[in-house]
Amino acid sequence: MSEITLEQFRSEATDFLNQNATLKAEVSEFVWGEGPDDPALFETVDREQERKELSQAQQWRAKKFDAGFGWITGDPKLGGRGLARAFERAYNELENRYEVPNQSFFGIGLGMVAPTIADHADPEIAADVLPQMYRGDIVGCQLFSEPGAGSDLASLQLKAERDGDEWILTGQKVWTSGAHYSDLGEVIARTDLDLPKHKGLTGFIVDMKAPGVEIVPLRQMTGGANFNEVFFNEVRVLDTHRLGEVNDGWRVALTTLMNERASIGGGSNAGGGFTRLKEMVKHFELDNDPLIRQQMMDIYIRGQVLRMNNQRTMAALKRGELPGPEMSGAKLLLTENMRRTSAFVSSVLGPKLVADSGEWGTFSWAGYVLGMPGMAIAGGSDQVLRNIMGERVLGLPKEPGIDTTSPFKDLTVGTQR
Ligand SMILES: Cc1cc2nc3c(=O)[nH]c(=O)nc-3n(C[C@H](O)[C@H](O)[C@H](O)COP(=O)(O)OP(=O)(O)OC[C@H]3O[C@@H](n4cnc5c(N)ncnc54)[C@H](O)[C@@H]3O)c2cc1C
């Protein structure tokens, strides 16, 4: 039983936020040509600006951690608040009303890596690392994908060889979001070549600044470079930094992947919302075009279905249930509506989408249209999620594969990516 009521907690959090942040201006009615013009799905800031934003984000996390709002559900012995998830949700709802530095730097570390460390790391290491992560002193990234292992993650080849109390990691990862500003990474490596592919893997926590870690940015077609190739050139990792048992890394990876799917599937229809689309159509005097109206309503209805689906999932989580394969469905709904939104803005804007004339609300959509394919791949591609829905929800026969046994049979959330 918590000693503080939700009401008391809300009032304490409101005091903290009032003293340390500014309330967002009342959301005024959307006016075409006014306000931020940024429907892009991935940020395209340069590295210097990114460093500045990261530093502001870290200062904010430290401040809220020190005031007792940075790790609300965490163990009080480690600096957490020991409160139920409802308190965390209440705080997040309140913080949303204030202008605070961009917190997306911590999405992967706190949303996916930290829960895995809590479940699988040596308790002493977890006690050292987790408070630093929640305070924002340490930023985490996820090193799973390789050039030859994405959807079929268990085919990964990065090698870890034991050397006394240490392991030596050699190989390559790819698509590592935020590796360039991360301090710590969760890596899955191959520790036994003779075992079946899901069985010879082991998880580790690596220091991203350790000798032998080489990070090379990958530039996307959106212009930004949010991802990296990461090369491991005989990187030494202490055995105490192992996650789970030797050769039990698949279980460790699944903990992370379950959290990944849940966090992406819970997203909304990004791109500035439906009002923005409606006003675009009015601005270009297409509101009487029957095909444009039909396309627009299709996006609206699908957006509503997604919202209700997410509400249902949130209600299940509040009741303490684990997210099921519906998270795969939620992610599919999200990316399908993004794809339709891309097609819609392309037909409305035409050449304005590809030539930057400086006109508000036109060329800026290129960042959305070019970023959309990445959303349909990250955290499980559309095709892989359809397989999961077919097999786990509809009960269709398993897709023929090269594996003789299914690694997914015991899982609540589909985990093939
Ligand atoms: C925005 C973004 C962020 C990312 N961030 C990270 C990160 O931080 N860390 C990390 O480790 N990785 C990250 N990734 C990598 C991501 O996990 C992989 O891209 C993803 O798992 C797909 O793997 P792949 O790129 O190798 O494609 P592949 O697996 O080679 O797939 C190629 C195509 O084949 C299809 N396909 C594959 N298998 C099947 C099948 N069984 N049935 C039908 N179709 C199939 C796929 O749908 C896809 O269209 C990120 C990717 C993106 C786009």
The ligand as an SDF file (V2000), in Angstrom:
LIG
                    3D

 53 58  0  0  0  0  0  0  0  0999 V2000
   13.5190    3.5200  -37.7970 C   0  0  0  0  0  0  0  0  0  0  0  0
   14.3160    2.3060  -37.4380 C   0  0  0  0  0  0  0  0  0  0  0  0
   14.9730    2.2300  -36.2270 C   0  0  0  0  0  0  0  0  0  0  0  0
   15.7100    1.0860  -35.8830 C   0  0  0  0  0  0  0  0  0  0  0  0
   16.3900    1.0690  -34.6960 N   0  0  0  0  0  0  0  0  0  0  0  0
   17.0730   -0.0430  -34.3530 C   0  0  0  0  0  0  0  0  0  0  0  0
   17.8240   -0.0960  -33.1280 C   0  0  0  0  0  0  0  0  0  0  0  0
   17.8830    0.8760  -32.3770 O   0  0  0  0  0  0  0  0  0  0  0  0
   18.4900   -1.2400  -32.8280 N   0  0  0  0  0  0  0  0  0  0  0  0
   18.4450   -2.3400  -33.6230 C   0  0  0  0  0  0  0  0  0  0  0  0
   19.0330   -3.3460  -33.2670 O   0  0  0  0  0  0  0  0  0  0  0  0
   17.7800   -2.3120  -34.8220 N   0  0  0  0  0  0  0  0  0  0  0  0
   17.0930   -1.1900  -35.1930 C   0  0  0  0  0  0  0  0  0  0  0  0
   16.4190   -1.1500  -36.3910 N   0  0  0  0  0  0  0  0  0  0  0  0
   16.5050   -2.2950  -37.2960 C   0  0  0  0  0  0  0  0  0  0  0  0
   15.1960   -3.0860  -37.3880 C   0  0  0  0  0  0  0  0  0  0  0  0
   14.9850   -3.8390  -36.2420 O   0  0  0  0  0  0  0  0  0  0  0  0
   15.3100   -3.9590  -38.6410 C   0  0  0  0  0  0  0  0  0  0  0  0
   15.3880   -3.0840  -39.7570 O   0  0  0  0  0  0  0  0  0  0  0  0
   14.1160   -4.8670  -38.7840 C   0  0  0  0  0  0  0  0  0  0  0  0
   14.1570   -5.8700  -37.7990 O   0  0  0  0  0  0  0  0  0  0  0  0
   14.0520   -5.5180  -40.1820 C   0  0  0  0  0  0  0  0  0  0  0  0
   15.2560   -6.1560  -40.4890 O   0  0  0  0  0  0  0  0  0  0  0  0
   16.0600   -5.8820  -41.8420 P   0  0  0  0  0  0  0  0  0  0  0  0
   16.2130   -4.4010  -41.9950 O   0  0  0  0  0  0  0  0  0  0  0  0
   17.2760   -6.7040  -41.7960 O   0  0  0  0  0  0  0  0  0  0  0  0
   15.1040   -6.3780  -43.0020 O   0  0  0  0  0  0  0  0  0  0  0  0
   14.8450   -7.9010  -43.4340 P   0  0  0  0  0  0  0  0  0  0  0  0
   14.5590   -8.7180  -42.2370 O   0  0  0  0  0  0  0  0  0  0  0  0
   15.9540   -8.3310  -44.3180 O   0  0  0  0  0  0  0  0  0  0  0  0
   13.5220   -7.7550  -44.2700 O   0  0  0  0  0  0  0  0  0  0  0  0
   13.5380   -7.3300  -45.6340 C   0  0  0  0  0  0  0  0  0  0  0  0
   12.1120   -7.4500  -46.1540 C   0  0  0  0  0  0  0  0  0  0  0  0
   11.7050   -8.8410  -46.1210 O   0  0  0  0  0  0  0  0  0  0  0  0
   10.4950   -8.9720  -45.3970 C   0  0  0  0  0  0  0  0  0  0  0  0
   10.5070  -10.2240  -44.6230 N   0  0  0  0  0  0  0  0  0  0  0  0
   11.4830  -10.6680  -43.8050 C   0  0  0  0  0  0  0  0  0  0  0  0
   11.1400  -11.8410  -43.2480 N   0  0  0  0  0  0  0  0  0  0  0  0
    9.9010  -12.1410  -43.7100 C   0  0  0  0  0  0  0  0  0  0  0  0
    8.9980  -13.2300  -43.4970 C   0  0  0  0  0  0  0  0  0  0  0  0
    9.3040  -14.2280  -42.6630 N   0  0  0  0  0  0  0  0  0  0  0  0
    7.8080  -13.1960  -44.1420 N   0  0  0  0  0  0  0  0  0  0  0  0
    7.4770  -12.1490  -44.9830 C   0  0  0  0  0  0  0  0  0  0  0  0
    8.3010  -11.1200  -45.2250 N   0  0  0  0  0  0  0  0  0  0  0  0
    9.4920  -11.0990  -44.6030 C   0  0  0  0  0  0  0  0  0  0  0  0
   10.4490   -7.7790  -44.4770 C   0  0  0  0  0  0  0  0  0  0  0  0
    9.1210   -7.4600  -44.1180 O   0  0  0  0  0  0  0  0  0  0  0  0
   11.0710   -6.6930  -45.3210 C   0  0  0  0  0  0  0  0  0  0  0  0
   10.1270   -6.1190  -46.1830 O   0  0  0  0  0  0  0  0  0  0  0  0
   15.7340   -0.0100  -36.7670 C   0  0  0  0  0  0  0  0  0  0  0  0
   15.0900    0.0720  -38.0150 C   0  0  0  0  0  0  0  0  0  0  0  0
   14.3910    1.2060  -38.3570 C   0  0  0  0  0  0  0  0  0  0  0  0
   13.7390    1.2790  -39.7090 C   0  0  0  0  0  0  0  0  0  0  0  0
  1  2  1  0
  2  3  1  0
  2 52  2  0
  3  4  2  0
  4  5  1  0
  4 50  1  0
  5  6  2  0
  6  7  1  0
  6 13  1  0
  7  8  2  0
  7  9  1  0
  9 10  1  0
 10 11  2  0
 10 12  1  0
 12 13  2  0
 13 14  1  0
 14 15  1  0
 14 50  1  0
 15 16  1  0
 16 17  1  0
 16 18  1  0
 18 19  1  0
 18 20  1  0
 20 21  1  0
 20 22  1  0
 22 23  1  0
 23 24  1  0
 24 25  2  0
 24 26  1  0
 24 27  1  0
 27 28  1  0
 28 29  2  0
 28 30  1  0
 28 31  1  0
 31 32  1  0
 32 33  1  0
 33 34  1  0
 33 48  1  0
 34 35  1  0
 35 36  1  0
 35 46  1  0
 36 37  1  0
 36 45  1  0
 37 38  2  0
 38 39  1  0
 39 40  1  0
 39 45  2  0
 40 41  1  0
 40 42  2  0
 42 43  1  0
 43 44  2  0
 44 45  1  0
 46 47  1  0
 46 48  1  0
 48 49  1  0
 50 51  2  0
 51 52  1  0
 52 53  1  0
M  END
$$$$
